[in-house]
Amino acid sequence: MHIDFTDWSMGLIGGLFIGAASALFLLGLGRVAGISGITGDLLMGNKNGRFLENLAFVAGIVLCPLIYAQVVAAPVIQITESLPYLIVGGLLVGFGTRLGNGCTSGHGVCGLSRLSVRSFIATGTFMVVAALVVAFLKTRLG
Amino acid sequence: MRIVIALISGLLFGLGLVVSNMINPDRVLAFLDVAGGSWDPTLAFVMGGALIPMALAWIWSRRQAYPFAGSAFPEPPRFGPDLRLVAGAAMFGAGWGLVGFCPGPALSALTLGGTPVLIFVAAMIAGMVLHLLLMLMTHRR
């Protein structure tokens, strides 16, 4: 096990930004900043009257790294998975987060901080399953 | 006003993902690889860091009648844990472990991550649409 000071301190700072963003979304709009929920809501169009604010939030997440890359430095993004993994993984993440009403942001950040029992169960489940899948793939593929 | 708040919140969220390097699925997989020998604890610090302002926000929200630009705060969940919750979370976890992307980081990597990210996000949205169609079909009966 290695602990790199710069790694975890940047993680903590980044986490504070994510928490501040979620806090702003709650205190400003009265909504839970769950990415899967907002993206799913966006797909419903404007029947709920939230289309533009959903779009603005998602646009912020999509465009911020591009701006960061121009102003500061391009972040490293390593993806080694092959096409079937990307497709199956994407389908599972999309379907699963909608079925379970949340992802790392909705259940993990917003739900846990609210002490929601549903979110504790969801977060525990997806963390354990994800770790098991990683361990399984490693033993199978070496 | 609501649109401006949503945009600022999205930008701040994206900044957090870049700064913490959670935009990189390799870092997330290194966290999930608990038994891997070179475990990377960063994601735990990201979660911990995010929980602090959000816990304060929930406490503050209880003292406020309304959000700054809204009519009400979200209600607590109407029902307890059920099979749907656990099944959905398990499916999500499986997909997360396969690639290392959850929805936020996947969206944030769209402009810089190239074709693999485009494919993943397209599949993710397809999964969401599939769920929506399934819900519409079962509700009609």
Contacts between the chains, C-beta under 8 A, distances in Angstrom:
chain1	res1	chain2	res2	distance
A	1	B	37	7.6
A	1	B	38	7.0
A	1	B	39	5.1
A	2	B	38	5.8
A	2	B	40	8.0
A	3	B	41	6.4
A	7	B	21	7.7
A	7	B	40	7.1
A	7	B	42	5.1
A	8	B	41	6.1
A	8	B	42	5.6
A	8	B	45	4.5
A	9	B	45	7.7
A	10	B	19	5.8
A	10	B	20	5.9
A	10	B	21	6.7
A	10	B	42	7.7
A	11	B	20	4.6
A	11	B	21	7.5
A	11	B	22	7.7
A	11	B	41	8.0
A	11	B	42	3.9
A	11	B	43	7.0
A	11	B	44	7.8
A	11	B	45	3.7
A	11	B	46	4.6
A	11	B	49	6.9
A	12	B	45	4.6
A	12	B	46	7.3
A	12	B	48	6.9
A	12	B	49	4.3
A	13	B	19	5.7
A	13	B	20	7.2
A	13	B	49	6.9
A	14	B	15	7.7
A	14	B	16	4.4
A	14	B	17	6.7
A	14	B	18	7.4
A	14	B	19	3.9
A	14	B	20	2.5
A	14	B	21	7.4
A	14	B	22	6.7
A	14	B	46	5.6
A	14	B	49	6.9
A	15	B	16	6.6
A	15	B	20	6.1
A	15	B	45	6.1
A	15	B	46	3.9
A	15	B	47	6.4
A	15	B	48	6.2
A	15	B	49	2.4
A	15	B	50	4.3
A	15	B	51	7.8
A	16	B	16	7.4
A	16	B	49	4.5
A	16	B	50	7.1
A	16	B	52	6.8
A	16	B	53	6.3
A	17	B	12	5.5
A	17	B	13	7.3
A	17	B	15	5.2
A	17	B	16	3.2
A	17	B	19	6.2
A	17	B	20	7.9
A	18	B	12	7.8
A	18	B	13	5.7
A	18	B	16	3.6
A	18	B	17	6.9
A	18	B	20	7.5
A	18	B	46	6.8
A	18	B	49	7.3
A	18	B	50	4.3
A	19	B	16	7.8
A	19	B	49	6.2
A	19	B	50	3.7
A	19	B	51	6.4
A	19	B	52	5.9
A	19	B	53	3.6
A	19	B	54	4.7
A	20	B	12	5.9
A	20	B	16	7.8
A	20	B	53	4.8
A	21	B	9	4.6
A	21	B	10	7.3
A	21	B	12	3.8
A	21	B	13	3.8
A	21	B	16	6.4
A	22	B	9	7.6
A	22	B	13	7.3
A	22	B	50	6.8
A	22	B	53	7.4
A	22	B	54	5.0
A	22	B	57	7.1
A	23	B	53	4.6
A	23	B	54	5.6
A	23	B	56	7.0
A	23	B	57	3.5
A	24	B	5	6.5
A	24	B	8	6.6
A	24	B	9	4.6
A	24	B	12	6.8
A	25	B	5	7.4
A	25	B	6	7.2
A	25	B	9	4.5
A	26	B	54	7.5
A	26	B	57	5.0
A	26	B	58	7.2
A	26	B	61	6.0
A	26	B	67	7.2
A	26	B	73	7.2
A	26	B	74	7.6
A	27	B	57	5.6
A	27	B	60	6.4
A	27	B	61	6.3
A	27	B	64	7.3
A	27	B	67	5.9
A	27	B	68	6.3
A	28	B	2	7.6
A	28	B	5	4.0
A	28	B	9	7.2
A	28	B	67	5.8
A	28	B	68	4.9
A	28	B	69	5.5
A	28	B	70	7.2
A	29	B	2	5.7
A	29	B	5	5.8
A	29	B	6	6.6
A	29	B	9	8.0
A	29	B	67	5.7
A	29	B	69	6.2
A	29	B	70	5.0
A	30	B	66	7.2
A	30	B	67	3.5
A	30	B	70	3.5
A	30	B	71	6.8
A	30	B	72	5.5
A	30	B	73	4.9
A	30	B	74	6.5
A	31	B	67	8.0
A	31	B	70	7.3
A	31	B	74	6.4
A	32	B	74	5.3
A	33	B	9	6.4
A	33	B	13	7.0
A	35	B	13	7.9
A	35	B	102	7.7
A	35	B	103	4.2
A	35	B	104	4.2
A	35	B	107	6.7
A	36	B	103	4.6
A	36	B	128	7.5
A	39	B	103	6.1
A	39	B	107	7.3
A	39	B	125	7.4
A	39	B	128	6.6
A	40	B	128	5.0
A	40	B	131	7.7
A	40	B	132	7.1
A	43	B	125	7.1
A	43	B	128	6.0
A	43	B	129	6.3
A	43	B	132	6.4
A	44	B	132	7.5
A	52	B	3	5.2
A	53	B	2	4.9
A	53	B	3	5.2
A	53	B	5	7.8
A	53	B	6	4.0
A	54	B	6	7.3
A	56	B	3	4.7
A	56	B	4	7.6
A	56	B	6	4.1
A	56	B	7	4.0
A	56	B	10	6.4
A	57	B	6	4.2
A	57	B	7	6.9
A	57	B	9	6.0
A	57	B	10	4.0
A	57	B	13	7.8
A	58	B	10	6.4
A	58	B	107	6.3
A	59	B	7	6.7
A	59	B	10	6.3
A	60	B	6	7.3
A	60	B	7	4.9
A	60	B	8	7.0
A	60	B	9	6.7
A	60	B	10	2.1
A	60	B	11	4.0
A	60	B	12	7.5
A	60	B	13	6.7
A	60	B	14	5.9
A	61	B	10	4.7
A	61	B	11	7.7
A	61	B	13	5.4
A	61	B	14	4.3
A	61	B	17	7.4
A	61	B	104	6.5
A	61	B	107	4.9
A	61	B	108	5.2
A	62	B	14	7.3
A	62	B	107	5.5
A	62	B	108	6.8
A	62	B	110	5.2
A	62	B	111	6.3
A	63	B	11	7.3
A	63	B	14	7.2
A	63	B	111	7.1
A	64	B	10	7.2
A	64	B	11	4.7
A	64	B	12	7.9
A	64	B	13	7.6
A	64	B	14	2.8
A	64	B	15	5.3
A	64	B	17	8.0
A	64	B	18	6.7
A	64	B	108	6.9
A	65	B	14	5.8
A	65	B	17	7.4
A	65	B	18	5.0
A	65	B	23	6.0
A	65	B	108	5.2
A	65	B	109	7.0
A	65	B	111	6.2
A	65	B	112	5.5
A	66	B	111	4.3
A	66	B	112	6.7
A	67	B	11	7.9
A	68	B	14	7.8
A	68	B	15	6.8
A	68	B	18	5.0
A	69	B	112	6.0
A	74	B	112	6.3
A	75	B	18	5.1
A	75	B	21	6.6
A	75	B	23	5.3
A	75	B	24	6.7
A	75	B	112	6.7
A	76	B	21	7.3
A	76	B	24	5.7
A	77	B	23	6.0
A	77	B	24	5.0
A	77	B	25	7.5
A	77	B	109	5.3
A	77	B	112	5.9
A	77	B	113	4.6
A	77	B	117	7.5
A	78	B	24	5.9
A	78	B	25	7.3
A	78	B	26	4.1
A	79	B	25	5.8
A	79	B	26	7.5
A	79	B	99	7.4
A	79	B	100	7.9
A	79	B	113	6.4
A	79	B	114	7.9
A	79	B	116	4.4
A	79	B	117	6.9
A	80	B	26	7.4
A	81	B	98	6.9
A	81	B	99	5.2
A	81	B	100	8.0
A	81	B	116	7.0
A	83	B	119	6.8
A	85	B	98	5.2
A	85	B	99	5.9
A	86	B	99	6.1
A	86	B	116	5.6
A	86	B	119	4.7
A	86	B	120	4.7
A	86	B	123	6.6
A	87	B	119	6.5
A	87	B	120	7.9
A	87	B	123	4.7
A	88	B	95	7.2
A	88	B	98	6.4
A	88	B	123	7.7
A	89	B	95	4.3
A	89	B	96	7.6
A	89	B	98	3.8
A	89	B	99	3.8
A	89	B	101	6.9
A	89	B	120	6.5
A	89	B	123	7.3
A	90	B	95	6.9
A	90	B	99	7.4
A	90	B	101	7.8
A	90	B	106	7.8
A	90	B	119	7.0
A	90	B	120	4.4
A	90	B	121	6.8
A	90	B	122	6.9
A	90	B	123	2.6
A	90	B	124	4.2
A	90	B	126	7.3
A	90	B	127	6.4
A	91	B	95	7.1
A	91	B	123	5.0
A	91	B	124	7.3
A	91	B	126	6.3
A	91	B	127	4.2
A	91	B	130	7.4
A	92	B	91	5.0
A	92	B	92	6.7
A	92	B	94	5.2
A	92	B	95	3.0
A	92	B	98	7.1
A	92	B	127	6.8
A	93	B	92	5.6
A	93	B	95	3.8
A	93	B	96	6.2
A	93	B	99	7.8
A	93	B	101	6.7
A	93	B	102	6.6
A	93	B	103	6.5
A	93	B	106	7.4
A	93	B	120	8.0
A	93	B	124	5.1
A	93	B	127	6.6
A	94	B	95	7.9
A	94	B	103	7.9
A	94	B	123	6.7
A	94	B	124	3.8
A	94	B	125	6.1
A	94	B	126	6.4
A	94	B	127	2.4
A	94	B	128	4.3
A	94	B	129	7.8
A	94	B	130	7.4
A	94	B	131	7.2
A	95	B	88	7.8
A	95	B	91	6.1
A	95	B	127	3.8
A	95	B	128	7.0
A	95	B	130	5.7
A	95	B	131	5.0
A	96	B	87	7.9
A	96	B	88	4.9
A	96	B	89	6.9
A	96	B	90	7.1
A	96	B	91	3.0
A	96	B	92	3.3
A	96	B	93	7.4
A	96	B	94	7.3
A	96	B	95	6.2
A	96	B	127	7.5
A	97	B	88	6.8
A	97	B	92	4.9
A	97	B	102	7.8
A	97	B	103	6.1
A	97	B	128	7.6
A	98	B	88	7.1
A	98	B	127	7.4
A	98	B	128	5.2
A	98	B	131	3.9
A	98	B	132	7.2
A	99	B	84	5.8
A	99	B	87	6.2
A	99	B	88	3.2
A	99	B	91	6.6
A	99	B	131	5.9
A	100	B	84	6.9
A	100	B	85	5.2
A	100	B	86	7.5
A	100	B	87	7.1
A	100	B	88	2.4
A	100	B	89	4.2
A	100	B	90	8.0
A	100	B	91	7.4
A	100	B	92	5.9
A	101	B	84	7.9
A	101	B	85	6.7
A	101	B	88	6.9
A	103	B	92	6.2
A	103	B	102	5.1
A	103	B	103	4.9
A	103	B	104	7.2
A	104	B	47	8.0
A	104	B	96	7.9
A	104	B	102	4.4
A	104	B	103	7.7
A	104	B	104	6.7
A	105	B	13	7.8
A	105	B	102	7.8
A	105	B	103	7.4
A	105	B	104	5.4
A	107	B	89	7.3
A	108	B	47	6.2
A	108	B	50	8.0
A	109	B	47	7.0
A	109	B	50	4.6
A	109	B	51	6.5
A	109	B	54	5.6
A	110	B	54	6.1
A	112	B	47	8.0
A	112	B	51	6.1
A	113	B	50	8.0
A	113	B	51	4.9
A	113	B	54	3.9
A	113	B	55	4.1
A	113	B	57	7.7
A	113	B	58	5.8
A	114	B	55	8.0
A	114	B	58	5.0
A	114	B	76	7.6
A	116	B	76	7.2
A	116	B	77	6.1
A	117	B	80	6.6
A	117	B	81	6.2
A	118	B	77	5.2
A	118	B	80	6.8
A	118	B	81	5.1
A	118	B	85	5.8
A	121	B	81	4.6
A	121	B	85	6.4
A	121	B	86	6.6
A	121	B	89	7.4
A	122	B	81	7.9
A	122	B	85	5.6
A	122	B	86	7.6
A	122	B	88	7.6
A	122	B	89	4.1
A	123	B	89	7.6
A	125	B	86	5.6
A	125	B	89	3.8
A	125	B	90	5.5
A	125	B	93	6.2
A	126	B	89	4.5
A	126	B	90	7.1
A	126	B	92	5.0
A	126	B	93	3.5
A	126	B	96	6.3
A	127	B	32	7.9
A	127	B	93	6.8
A	128	B	93	7.0
A	129	B	89	7.5
A	129	B	90	4.9
A	129	B	93	3.0
A	129	B	94	5.6
A	129	B	96	8.0
A	129	B	97	6.7
A	130	B	32	5.0
A	130	B	93	4.2
A	130	B	94	7.2
A	130	B	96	4.4
A	130	B	97	3.7
A	131	B	32	5.0
A	131	B	33	7.6
A	131	B	34	5.2
A	131	B	97	6.9
A	132	B	97	7.1
A	133	B	32	7.9
A	133	B	93	7.1
A	133	B	94	5.4
A	133	B	96	7.8
A	133	B	97	2.9
A	133	B	98	6.1
A	134	B	29	6.0
A	134	B	32	4.4
A	134	B	33	5.0
A	134	B	34	8.0
A	134	B	36	8.0
A	134	B	97	4.8
A	135	B	33	7.2
A	135	B	34	7.3
A	135	B	35	5.9
A	137	B	97	7.4
A	137	B	98	7.5
A	138	B	33	6.8
A	138	B	36	7.0
